[in-house]
Amino acid sequence: MSMWGGRFGAGPNELVAQMSESVSYDKRMYAHDIKGSQAHAIMLGKQGIIPTEDSRKICEGLEQVKEEIESGKFEFKESLEDIHMNVESRLTEVIGDAGSRLHSARSRNDQVATDMRLLLREDVDEVVQLIRGTQVALIELAEKHTETIMPGFTHLQHAQPIVLGHHLLAYVEMFDRDASRLIDCRKRFNFLPLGAGALAGSTLPIDRTFVAEHLQFDGLLQNSMDAVSDRDFCIELVSDLCILMMHISRQAEDMVFWMSQEAGWIELDDAFCTGSSLMPQKKNPDMCELARGKTARVYGDLTSLLTMMKNLPLCYNRDMQEDKERIFDAIDTVKVILAIWAPQLATMKVNKDRMYQSASDPALMATDLAEWLVRNGVPFRQAHHRVGGLVGYCKEHNKSLDQVTLEEMKTVIPESNEECLALWKPENSVRLRNVIGGTAPNQVAAQVKRWKASSFMKAEEST
């Protein structure tokens, strides 16, 4: 018998039943559904809505159902549609009529909203932990490369010398914001919907605050209609995951380029690369490429959620059943990429000589000459123009900047002197960028030290 079938004279069409089922994917919420149901049953007994003995039987019966699921003995039935009805149906088989009392003062609408929040709290905690692991790997790598010089880029063209550690720590900053967003998102959705019923609350004397405290929610959702129809928390979470994946994708692109023959700056371990079915010499950074591709997948999950919700009237609509596959897919995708990311970073081998060679073009130090002029009283715009003139002179005469004599330099930059001829070494360039946030080795070492003092790094060191 369908749990909503009293109104209907016949069961649903077979194809309708197939389209309606969600247990094939929402069964992953079984533990959270049971946890929420136990809290609800305890409250019903405490409030005298159901006999205390029935409340006890329900909680014990739900434990048995959980054990059956975890041991693989439980038979999920698509005819019962979802995880909620599967659990409740089996509970009633186990303990009899007492199980039919469990659904008093609740609807699947507020039940699923509660289950989702219980599940996503754990998912957020896991993703944040994985982000911290990635940050640790980056910090440890950066610490080894506070003086490893490489070219920094703008517009994918060599711009100025930097140190590799500085580049790696930029991603540590990005991932830290990602963790912060997820933690903040978790705080925002950690409020209890249960008790909202289908949309209007209940006439029964329930105690929502008791359930919230039992399930470790920070409070109650205050409007029953919003409680059952809100999916902002799913959209916000996937949006945060999209930003995280964007950062991963950017770093993936960096590593793909760095590993190319054109750069030859790094090598990743064979365990994180693949070969070619045709070309025996190939070693491809496939995990980086897959990370880029899966970023698009997570973006698609967000677009699906936003599109699903954009025209829905209050309150609950069956369209919202489509939220689960998208949120689960986004979380699962992020988890598997992050689980790979830190170990992959730990295997990175750096070709310091190739990096240094790539950063040694004197043109990368053109800004250093302009700033030398500023330090000697020349307004920056004039300094920029004069150094640009020197670059043009070198191009015209097929010379590099470090091949120009002082006499030639003075024809374009009258203020220049012998000091200017010593500006063309990248190690001097990075050393002079000794400002907070700059790429000077001692500044990068200070950044590393600051990160190593952070709580998550200390936690990592203690394990």
Secondary structure, DSSP 4 states (H G I P E B T S, - for coil): --TTGGG-SSPPPHHHHHHH--HHHHGGGHHHHHHHHHHHHHHHHHTTSS-HHHHHHHHHHHHHHHHHHHHT-----GGG-SHHHHHHHHHHHHHGGGGGGTTTT--HHHHHHHHHHHHHHHHHHHHHHHHHHHHHHHHHHHHHTSS-EEEEEETTEEEEEEEHHHHHHHHHHHHHHHHHHHHHHHHHH-EE-TT-TTTT--SS---HHHHHHHTT-SEE-S-HHHHHH--HHHHHHHHHHHHHHHHHHHHHHHHHHHHSTTT--EE--GGG-B--SS-TT--B-HHHHHHHHHHHHHHHHHHHHHHHHTTPPSS--GGGGGHHHHHHHHHHHHHHHHHHHHHHHHT-EE-HHHHHHHT--GGGGHHHHHHHHHHTT--HHHHHHHHHHHHHHHHHTT--GGG--HHHHHHH-TT--GGGGG---HHHHHHH--STTS--HHHHHHHHHHHHTSHHHHHHHH-
